[in-house]
């Protein structure tokens, strides 16, 4: 029975991958608006109904990677260990994504990921679908916080901020990858940026851009004491310690889990 289920799941992943790669090639060659789902099905040798069994909409043939991560933030926060906060869990999740060069972090140069980014650049309206998946992910995360006792307003504010910070960080990394910078050169700065961004969430923005009596504006956060590279080096040391101690990160590193998500995660920072 287990072998049969394993074969069935493998077949599903293969079909999913075939449909998406076929669609991406056709969209890039002819333009997203000039290719129908029926044509994708015909090219892949399946029925149109089969395509919709795997992808709810035509747009999902491009941004399905974002859909694969909808439940992940809520699951991570719900399963966090004693002493962990939603903030720290999501910070460590993003740092892990950077280290593993996961598309969700924006720090990926996988050919399919780059192909998706090219299509998105040519068809900005496709980003609306990925945006909707981020909204759904934030809503699910907020539900977890509400279940644990948070007020609705606070839960939705916190969930939205955590996921939007991740999105902004990923987009910054995508721009540098797109410009041709090597991933290993981007990585330290990406870690520093992530630490800085999540530190802003941890400390708040109260004094940022205060207009002083003499007319000057204080543009720096008072807690910034390290250069970007120093922040990155410190963050990497802290991440190594957390990885050894954090059960949540161990779950994220599970080979079977990564294998099941890596094949479907192809939408970079527009997923979470």
KAJOZI-V492676 format. One record per residue. N is the residue number from 1. PHI is phi as a letter, one per 30 degrees, with the letter a starting at -180 (NA if undefined). D_FIRST is the distance of its C-alpha to the first C-alpha in whole Angstrom. Layout:
BEGIN
n: {N;N}
phi: {PHI;PHI}
d_first: {D_FIRST;D_FIRST}
END
This chain:
BEGIN
n: {1;2;3;4;5;6;7;8;9;10;11;12;13;14;15;16;17;18;19;20;21;22;23;24;25;26;27;28;29;30;31;32;33;34;35;36;37;38;39;40;41;42;43;44;45;46;47;48;49;50;51;52;53;54;55;56;57;58;59;60;61;62;63;64;65;66;67;68;69;70;71;72;73;74;75;76;77;78;79;80;81;82;83;84;85;86;87;88;89;90;91;92;93;94;95;96;97;98;99;100;101;102;103;104;105;106;107;108;109;110;111;112;113;114;115;116;117;118;119;120;121;122;123;124;125;126;127;128;129;130;131;132;133;134;135;136;137;138;139;140;141;142;143;144;145;146;147;148;149;150;151;152;153;154;155;156;157;158;159;160;161;162;163;164;165;166;167;168;169;170;171;172;173;174;175;176;177;178;179;180;181;182;183;184;185;186;187;188;189;190;191;192;193;194;195;196;197;198;199;200;201;202;203;204;205;206;207;208;209;210;211;212;213;214;215;216;217;218;219;220;221;222;223;224;225;226;227;228;229;230;231;232;233;234;235;236;237;238;239;240;241;242;243;244;245;246;247;248;249;250;251;252;253;254;255;256;257;258;259;260;261;262;263;264;265;266;267;268;269;270;271;272}
phi: {NA;d;d;d;d;d;d;d;d;d;d;d;d;d;d;e;d;d;d;d;d;d;d;d;d;d;d;d;d;c;j;e;d;c;b;c;d;d;d;d;d;d;d;d;i;b;d;d;d;d;e;d;d;c;b;d;b;d;d;d;d;c;c;d;d;d;d;d;c;e;d;d;e;d;d;d;d;d;c;d;d;e;j;d;c;e;d;d;d;d;d;d;d;d;d;d;d;d;d;d;h;d;e;d;d;i;c;b;c;e;e;d;d;d;d;e;d;d;d;d;d;d;b;e;d;d;d;d;d;d;d;d;d;d;d;d;d;d;d;d;d;d;d;d;d;d;e;d;j;d;d;d;d;d;d;d;d;d;d;d;d;d;d;d;e;e;d;d;d;d;d;d;d;e;d;d;d;d;d;j;d;d;e;d;d;d;e;e;d;d;d;d;d;d;d;d;d;d;d;d;d;d;c;i;c;e;c;d;i;d;d;d;e;d;j;d;b;d;c;c;d;d;d;d;b;b;d;e;d;d;d;d;d;d;d;d;d;d;d;d;d;d;d;d;c;c;d;d;d;d;d;d;d;e;e;d;d;d;d;d;c;d;d;c;c;b;c;h;d;d;c;k}
d_first: {0;4;5;5;6;9;10;10;12;14;15;17;18;20;21;22;24;26;27;29;30;31;33;35;36;38;39;41;42;43;43;41;43;43;40;38;34;35;36;33;31;33;33;29;29;27;28;30;27;25;27;27;24;23;27;29;32;34;35;31;31;34;33;29;29;31;29;26;28;30;28;28;32;31;28;30;33;31;29;33;34;37;40;38;40;38;41;40;36;37;39;37;34;36;38;34;34;37;36;33;35;32;33;34;37;38;39;37;38;34;35;33;35;38;38;36;40;42;41;41;45;45;44;45;44;40;41;41;37;36;39;37;34;36;38;35;33;37;37;33;35;38;36;35;38;39;37;38;42;43;45;44;47;46;42;43;45;43;40;42;44;41;39;42;43;40;41;44;43;41;43;46;43;42;46;47;44;45;48;47;47;45;42;44;47;46;43;46;48;44;44;47;47;44;46;49;47;45;48;50;48;48;52;53;55;58;61;60;62;65;68;71;74;76;73;71;67;65;62;60;58;60;57;56;58;56;56;53;52;53;50;48;48;48;45;43;44;43;40;39;40;38;35;35;36;34;30;30;31;28;25;27;27;23;22;18;20;23;21;19;23;25;24;25;28;31;33;35;38;37;34;34}
END
